[in-house]
Every structure is written in structure tokens, then in C-alpha cells.
Amino acid sequence: MAQTDAQNKDAQIPTNLRLLLILEEVARRGVAVKPSDLIDTLGLAKPTIHRLLQTAEAEGFLQRDLDGRSFGPGPRLRRLSVYTMSSEHLRTARLAILRDVADEIGETCNLAVPDREGMIYLDRVETKWPLRIQLPIGTQVPFHCTASGKMYLSTLRPNKLNGYLSARKLHAHTEQTLIDHTALRDEIKRISREGYSKDNEEFMAGMAAVAVPVVDDQSRLVATLSVHAPTQRHDLTGLLAFLPVLRVGASRLSKLLLS
């Protein structure tokens, strides 16, 4: 776009709207965005884009990607998304869906969202059984050894997955935890192929879990719906029988997010 065209676009878009449009575009794309991409998409002048990106980075709404040039959601933007999903109207409807799923399965059901270091439990409906595994709302759990976390890892682009695996040593929470990178990659490929994830006592001994994705209008994962139970009541095979129920619930949750 010619400089005069960009300057004209600058003049047309109100000053207090420009940063919001940038944040919206970064969130919409779901990947780290370069300034040139924003210039082409929004039509704002290069100096304007760079100034607004610097402001958003300084305030924690955006953060630089590993390449040092691209920008993705920062901690404040990620928290904002969680706060939005936790609004009273959405949460009431979401809990009704979770309760339907939990009642049909008879075990605790969870809705989790990805954060920088792991999955965070956004909502849950507890089982009525006295024997239960307590993972309160707000708990953060690892990516590599939980059903919800591995579901998220399966949606990453290869370079992002490589970056995650190369940046850390995988901690063994139980004897079942996959800490070998090759084994974990094979499991992630299976998840991508079959559309569900499982935790066979990998995070906690005596607990099994199954998760499915909750997606947006571009089929991108925004959350996971999962069920977990003590293996005394349901081993992994028993929980896998509830996959159809989970998938119906995830579809209802996706529609709720888009309404």
C-alpha cells in the first residue's frame, strides 16, 4: 500500500480504535504476527503500527515471539480472554452444558484453556461420588502429561512444538509419564489423527482422563473439555466409552462461544 494511502487510512480510523484492531487481528490469526502483516491487513502506516506494537508490548498485551520480530498475545491479553469467557452470562450457559455432560457420564468434567506454561482449569462440575480428585478452578497443569495439555500440543505448528520440546526437560509426574520426546511426538500425532487425547495415570497415579477440543469458527482450539476419574471406578478404557458424550458437549460449547 502506498504511503499516502496508509496515511489516509490512519486518518479514517479513530486513534482509540487502532490498538484494539491490532489486538483483535493478533487474536484472530492465532499465530505470531509480523508488523508487515498488520500493515497489509489493517492499512495503517508503518510508523503507527510499530508505535502501537511497542505500546502493547510494554503494557503486557503483546509479547515478542522467539524470532524477535513477530508478536503474539501477552499475559494481559491472555487474562483478558479468560475474563471474557468467565463473564456471568457465558459462564451460566457453559456450566449448564458441563453439568449435562457430567450428569450423563457420572464423573467430574472440566473446561481448560491454554496459558503460556500449561492448561488452566476455567470451569468444572464435580462428580457426586465421595471419592473424587480435587483440581480446583484456576489450577494450572502441565501440557505434556495431561489429556487437556496433550490435546493442545497436538494443535501446535511443528516449529512451535519443536520449540516447546527443546526448551525444557519433561518432568515425570508418575511412572507412566511420557518424558521421551519421540514417544510424546508419536502420541501427539495420534491425537491429531484421532481427535481426542488421553491421560493414562500420567499426571497422577490412580487417575485417568480423556479430553476433546472446543474450537472456534476457524476450527482452532480455544479450550478443552475433559473428564477424569479415579481408576478404581473407571480405567482409561471405561472413560473412552464416553467420547461421544464429550464430543457432543464440546460441539455445544463451541456454538455457545460463537453465539
N, C-alpha and C positions, 0 to 999 in steps of 0.2 A: 504494500500500500504506500502511495506517495506520502511524503511528509505533510503536505498541505491537507490531504485527506484525513490523516491521523489527527492533525491539529483541529480540523473541523469536527471530527468525532469527539475529541476532548471537550470541545465547546458544547456539544449536544448532550453529553452525559453529565448529570449533576455531580459535583465534586464529592458529595457524601454518599454517592451510589457506586463510585468506581471501585473502591476496595471491596465492597460486597460482591460486585460482579466477578472480581478476581477470585475471591474465596469460593464463590459458587462454581466457577469453572474448574478450579483445582479439585473440589469435591466431586463434581460431575464426572471428570475424567477418571478418577480413581487411581491414577499413576502420577509419579513426579512430573511436573510440567516445567518446561523451559520458558524463559521470558519471551523468546521469539514466537512460541506457540500462542502465548497470550496476546501478543501484538497482532498476530494474524487473525485470531479469533475475535477479539474484542475491538480491534481497530484503534486502540488508544496509542498515543505517541510513545516512542521508546523511552524517553526520559520519565514520562508519567508512570509507565509500567515498572521501571526499575526503582523509582522512588517509593511506590506503593508496596512493592515486594520487600524492600528494606524495612519499611514501617511494620508490615505484617510479621516479618521475621523477628524484629526487635521486640515486638509485643507478644510473641509466642503463638501467633495464629498460624504461621507457616514455619517450616524448617527446611534447611537445605538437605538435599539428598546426598548420597555417597559421592556422586560425581562433582559436587561442589557448585554446580550450575543450575540444577533443577530444584524445584520446590514442591514439597508435599505438606499435608496437614501437620500443624504443630500441636503441642499439648492443649492449648486453649481451644483450638478448633475441634479437636477430638472430644474434649469435655463438652463443648457446646452441642455436638451431635448427640452425646449421651443424654444431656439435659433435655434436648428436644424430644428424644424418644421417651423420656421419662415424664413428659407433660401429663397432667391428670387425665385428660380425655383419651389420649393414646394408651396410657397405662391401664386404665379401666377396661378398655376393649381388649387389650393384649392379655391381661390377666384372665379374662373370660375364656379366651382361646386356650391359654395354658391350662386352665382348670379343666376344660373339656378333655384335653389330651391326658392330663394326669389322672382324671377320674376313669377314663377308658383303660388306661394302662395299669393304674393302681400303684404307680411309683412316682418319685419326685421328678418333675420336669423343669428344665432350666432354659432361659434365654440368655445367651452370652454374646458380647461384642468384642472385636479385636482392639487391643491397645498396643502400644509400642513394644512392651515386654511380655505380653501374654493376653489371655482372654479374661474379660471381666464379666462376672455374673450381673446381668442387668435386672432380671426378674426370675422368680421361681415359684412353684406351687409344690408344697411338701406332700409326701405320702402320708396317709393316715396310719400307717404301721408304726408301732412304738419303736421298732428297730430301724433307724434311719441314719444317713450320713450327712452331717451338718456342713454345708458350704454356703455361708450367708451371702446375701446380695452385697455386691461390692468386692467380693473375694476375687483376687487375680490368680489364675492358674497357668502353668506353662503351656507353650504351644506343642512341644514335641511328644508329650506323654498323656495328653487328654484327647478325648473324642472331639471336643469342640475346637481345640487348638490344631490338631492334625487336619481337621476339615478346612480350617483357614489356610494352613500351609499349602494345601492342595490347590488353592486358587492363585497362588503367587506365580508371577512370571519366573522362568528359570534363573535369570540373573539375580532376582530378589531372593529366591530360595537359596541359591548358592551363597549369597551374601549373609543370610541368616545362619547357615550351617558353618560357614568359615569363620564367623565372628565369635563363636562360643563353643565351649566343651559341653556336651549334653550330659546333664546330671541324671543318674539312675535313682529314681524315687523308690522303685521296687526291683525285684529280680526280673520282672517282665518288661521293664522299660527298654525301649529301643534306643540305644546310645550309639550304635554303629551307623554311620552315615549312609552306607549302601542299603542296609536293611530299612532304614527310615525312608529313604528315597523310593524304594520298592513299594513300601506301604502307601506313600503319598500318591504314587502312580495308580495303585489300585483304587484309592479313594476317588481320584479324578475320573477314573473309568466307571466306577460303580455308583458314585454319587452319595455315599454315606461313609461315616468314619466310626471307628470303634476303639474302645479302651478296655483291654482285657487284663485288668489288675495292673496297669502300667503306671498309674498315678498313685493309687492307694491299694495296698493288699486287701483283698476281700471286697473290692468294688468293681463292677463292670458298668460300661456306659456305651451308648450309641448316639450319634449326632447326625443331623441333616442340615443343609444350608437354608437360610432365609435370604432371598435375593431381591434386588431392586428391579426397576423396569428395563435395565440393561443386562439382567441376569448376573449381576455381580453380588458376591456375598456381602451382606451388611450385618448379619448375625447368624447364630446357630441355635437350633432347637435340639435339645438333648434330653435323654432320660438316663438316670443312673440308679443303681440298686445294689444292696448287699448281695454277694454271690450266694449266700445261704437261701435267698428267695429266688433270684434269677441269675443264672450264669449268662455268659455272653450270647449263647445260642438262644436262650429264652428271650432275651431283650431284642434280638434281631427279628423275632416274630412280630414285633410291634412297629417295624419300619413303615408299613402302610399308614398306620395311625399318625406317626411322626410326620410323614410327608404331606398328609392332608392338613395337619396343623401348621406346617411350615408354609404351605400354599395360602392358607387363610391369613397368616401373619404378613406374608408378602403383599397380599391385596390390601390389608389394613394400612401398611406403610405408604401405599400408593393412593389411598383414598383421600 
